[in-house]
Amino acid sequence: MKMRQIMSLLLSLALAVGLFAGFGVSAAADEPVTITYSYWGTPDEAASVQAVADKFHEEHPEIIVEVMAIPNEEYTTKLNTLAAEACMSFNSVHMEGFDEMSTTQIQAFESFMDYAREQGTTVILVLSPWHPYLYGYLITEPELHKGFFQVENWLREYCAQNNVPLYGSYDPECIDGLEETDFFDGLHCAGTGIARFFPGIPQALQQLETGTLPDPLAVHPRTSLESADPDVVETLNGETAETAQEG
């Protein structure tokens, strides 16, 4: 796969995560969206990735991509350091205060997806499940996580309308056979867990070509507005519910 295709795939995933949970994306009203994309690699790879990011920003000035290149041997240490620093400003699950999906972020996401298609890139979206404990906490505190109740349904509608491959779910109960031992820690799904819902890029591309992709609308996470507890749905105003359903 060409570097351009790899970068488009990873950046789209980074933006999707930021859209959903606020990780790595910052934006105020009427200001450009900033995406921080970190990765490990060689100096040559760093130059290639930066060139792609610069080209993308040139064509989409409303999105700023800040590239954080980390040497292979320093990646784990750097991530641990960043996580420790983030704990000073983020809460335990980085979700409180996420009241609604930002129009700016939605437009940025759609612009990036359009850009990827224009470049001839196939984007595959993968939703890595949350640990059962944390997901269960989110759905018992709806007032603190209103935006989270909009996200997965919105993305599923988008993928269904645009024939974008989508695998996985934030809801661990939507993944057959997923166990707590399939997680590295309280949040991050391990390879054994990912293997339970993502067949790999070659098979995903084959499914796209043969028209046998999983139906994004066939999965109903517990945070979806249609299936959420009535008391939860009542906490969302009419405008929010309409936005989530319209995608």
N, C-alpha and C positions, 0 to 999 in steps of 0.2 A: 504494500500500500504506500502511495506517495506521501511525503511529509505533509503536503497541503491537505490531503484527505485525513491523515491522522490528526492534524491540528484542528481541522474543522470539526471532527467528531468530538475531540476532547473539549474544545472550547464550548461547543453546544451543550455538552453535559455540564460543564462548569456553570454556564449561564442558567441552565435549567435548575441546578441545585440552588443557585443564588435566588432565582425567582421563587422557589418553593420555601426556602428556609432562611434566607438572608445571609448565607455563607458566601463570602468572597465577592459580593456585589454591593455597591453603594450608589445611591442616587437621591437627590432632592428634587423637588418639583421643578420641571422645565430645565433640568440640568442633565448633562450626559451621564449615562450609566457607566460605572467603572467596574471592570472585572479583573480580579487578581488571579492569574493562572500560574501555579507553581508546578514544577516537574523536575525530574532528575535527568541528567544527560551529560554529554561531552560539550566542549566549547563549540565545536562545529554544529552540533544540534542546536545549541543556544542561538547561534546566528541565524539558522534557518527558521526557528520558531519565532524569533523577533521579527524577521522579515515578513512572515505571514501575518503576525499581529499588526505590524505597521500598515501592510497592504489593506487589511480588513478595516482598520480605523480610517484610512484614506477614503475608502468607499462608503463607510458608515461612521461619520464623525460624531454621531450621537452615542457611540459605544467606544469606550476607552479600555484597551486591554493592557494591563500592567503585567509583564512577564517576569516571573521570579525563577531564574535558573539556578538550580542547586546541584553541585557535583554529586555523582553517584554515591561516593563514600560518605558524604555528609548528609544525605537526604533524611535518614531516620532521625538523626540528632537534631537537625533543623526543624523537622516537623514537631518533635517533642517540645522544642523551645518555643515555637510559635503557639502551640496548644496551651502551654503554661502561661504565656503572655496573654492569650485570649481570655483565659479564665478570669482575668482581672476586670474585664469589661462585659463578658457574656455570662448569661445564666447557665444552668446545668445542661439544658437541651437546646439552647440558642433559639428559642421559639417564642418566649413571652413577648408580647407587644407586637407580634405580627398580626395586625388587624385585618388586612385585606391585600389582595394582589395589586401591585402598583401598575397603573396604566403605562407608565414609562418603562417598567421592566417587561411587561407583556409585549410592548412594541419593539423593544430591543431584542427579545427572544425571537419574535416573528421575523424581524429584519435579518437576524443572523441565520435563521433557517432558510430564508429566501436567498441569502448570499451563498450558503453552502450548496443549494440546488443549482444556482447560476454557475458555480464552479465545477459542476458535474460530480459533486461529492454526495455519497449516500450516508445519511446520518442515522445511526441506531441509538435509540434512547433506552437506558437501563435504569430502573428504579430499584435501588438497593434497599431491602427492608430494614426497618428500625428494629432494634431489640424488643422482644415482647414486653418487657417491663416498661421501657420508655414509651412505646406506642400506647400501651395501656394507660400510662399517666397522662398523655396528651389528650386522649378522648374523655378523660374524667375531669379535665379542667378546660372546658370549651371557651369560657370567657377569656382565657389567656391566650388562646390559639385560634382565633376566628379565621385568620388567613389560611391556616393549615387545612381547614375544612373545605376550602375552595380548590386547592391546588391539584390534587391527583385527578379529580373528575375533569377539571379544565384541560389538563394535559391529555387525558384519554380522549376527550372530544376532539382536541386538535389533531392528534395522531390518526384518529379514525377518519377525519375529514381530509387529511393530507397524505394518507397512505404512508405514514412514518412508522417503521418498526418500533414497537414498544414492548419491553420485557420487564417482568418483576412487578413489585408493588411495595409501597412504604408499609403496608399492613402485613405483618409476618403471618397472619392467619390465612392470607391469600396465596401463600407459597406452600405447596404440598410437601410434607415431610420435613419442613424447616424446624430445627431444634435450637435451644439456647447454646448448645455446643458448637453451632455453626457461626458463632460470632467471636471476633478477636477480643472484644471487650463489650461494654454496655451499649455501644452504638454501631460499631463497624462490622459488617458481615464478612466472614472469611470466604476463601475460595470454595470450600465445601458447600457453603450456603448458596453462593452465586451459581454453582453448577446445578442447583436444583431448579432454577428457572431460566437461566440463559444458556442457549445451546452452543454459543460461540459465533464469531463473526462469519465464517464460511457458511454455516448452516442458516444463519439469519439472512444472509444475502440470497441463498438458494430459496428460502421461503418467500422472500420478497419477489424474486423472479417468477416463481411458480404460483404466486397468489395464495399461498398457504400460511400467511402470517397469523399469529394469534389475534383474535378480535380484541382491541383495547377496551371495548365497551362490555365485554363479557366478564370482566373482573369488577367486583363491587367492594372496595375497601370500606371499613367501618366508619371512616371519616367522610364518606361520600354523602352529599346532602340527601340523596334519595333514600339511603338506607340508615342514616344516622338516627339516633334516638330523638323522638319528637321534642324533648326538652332542649336538646342541642340545637336543632333546627330553629327553634324559636329565638335563640340568642343571635341569629343572623338576621339582619334587616332585609327588606324586600330587594333593595338594590344589590346587596351582596349576593343573595341567592340567585337573582337573575343573571348576574355576571358569571357566576360559576356554571350555570346551566347553559348559557349561550356560548361559553368558551371564547 
